[in-house]
Amino acid sequence: MKSTGIVRKVDELGRIVLPISIRQTMDINEKDSLEIFTDENKIILQKYQPCCIFCSNADNIVYFSGKRICEDCLAKIKQTL
């Protein structure tokens, strides 16, 4: 994890603003959903992608190295190793 050097305050409603440079880099657009994770004392935001990152299949999704992959694509990956 690398620091961006950007600091934002939480407003009275608990909101923060993600700078446009970060949104553009991470391909986060208006109305996109973000998934929220916690890890000890960290809050992690990730663009929500409920389907396979390779084929867009939304069935039989598993996590592989932190990414959502359908079982068919995972089997293909295992064959190439």
C-alpha positions as CSV (number, residue, x, y, z in Angstrom):
1,M,0.0,0.0,0.0
2,K,1.4,3.4,-1.0
3,S,0.6,6.8,0.4
4,T,-0.9,9.4,-1.9
5,G,-0.1,12.3,0.5
6,I,-3.7,13.4,0.3
7,V,-5.6,14.1,3.5
8,R,-9.4,14.6,3.8
9,K,-11.6,15.4,6.8
10,V,-14.8,13.6,7.6
11,D,-17.8,15.9,7.5
12,E,-20.6,16.1,10.1
13,L,-22.5,13.4,8.2
14,G,-19.5,11.0,8.1
15,R,-18.6,11.6,4.5
16,I,-15.3,12.1,2.8
17,V,-14.6,13.2,-0.8
18,L,-12.4,11.1,-3.0
19,P,-10.1,13.3,-5.1
20,I,-10.8,13.3,-8.8
21,S,-7.2,12.1,-9.5
22,I,-7.8,9.0,-7.4
23,R,-11.2,8.4,-9.0
24,Q,-9.8,8.6,-12.5
25,T,-6.8,6.4,-11.7
26,M,-9.1,3.7,-10.1
27,D,-11.8,4.1,-12.8
28,I,-14.4,5.1,-10.2
29,N,-17.3,7.1,-11.7
30,E,-20.4,8.8,-10.3
31,K,-22.9,6.2,-9.0
32,D,-20.3,3.4,-8.9
33,S,-20.6,1.2,-5.8
34,L,-17.6,0.9,-3.4
35,E,-17.0,-2.1,-1.2
36,I,-15.7,-1.4,2.3
37,F,-13.2,-3.7,4.1
38,T,-11.5,-3.3,7.4
39,D,-8.1,-4.7,8.3
40,E,-7.1,-4.0,11.9
41,N,-6.9,-0.2,12.0
42,K,-7.3,0.3,8.2
43,I,-10.4,1.1,6.1
44,I,-10.1,-0.2,2.5
45,L,-12.3,1.0,-0.3
46,Q,-12.6,-1.1,-3.5
47,K,-14.7,-0.6,-6.5
48,Y,-17.5,-3.2,-6.3
49,Q,-17.4,-5.7,-9.0
50,P,-19.8,-8.6,-8.3
51,C,-18.8,-10.6,-11.4
52,C,-15.8,-12.4,-12.8
53,I,-13.1,-9.9,-13.8
54,F,-12.3,-12.0,-16.9
55,C,-15.6,-13.0,-18.4
56,S,-18.3,-11.0,-16.4
57,N,-20.0,-14.2,-15.3
58,A,-21.8,-13.6,-12.0
59,D,-22.3,-17.3,-11.1
60,N,-20.1,-19.4,-8.9
61,I,-17.8,-16.6,-7.9
62,V,-14.7,-17.3,-5.8
63,Y,-11.9,-15.0,-4.5
64,F,-8.5,-15.6,-6.1
65,S,-5.7,-13.3,-4.9
66,G,-8.3,-10.8,-3.8
67,K,-10.2,-10.7,-7.1
68,R,-13.6,-12.2,-8.0
69,I,-13.2,-15.0,-10.5
70,C,-15.8,-17.6,-11.7
71,E,-14.9,-21.2,-11.2
72,D,-14.5,-21.7,-14.9
73,C,-11.9,-19.0,-15.3
74,L,-10.1,-20.3,-12.1
75,A,-9.9,-23.8,-13.7
76,K,-8.4,-22.3,-16.8
77,I,-5.8,-20.4,-14.7
78,K,-4.9,-23.6,-12.9
79,Q,-4.4,-25.4,-16.2
80,T,-1.8,-22.8,-17.3
81,L,0.3,-23.2,-14.1
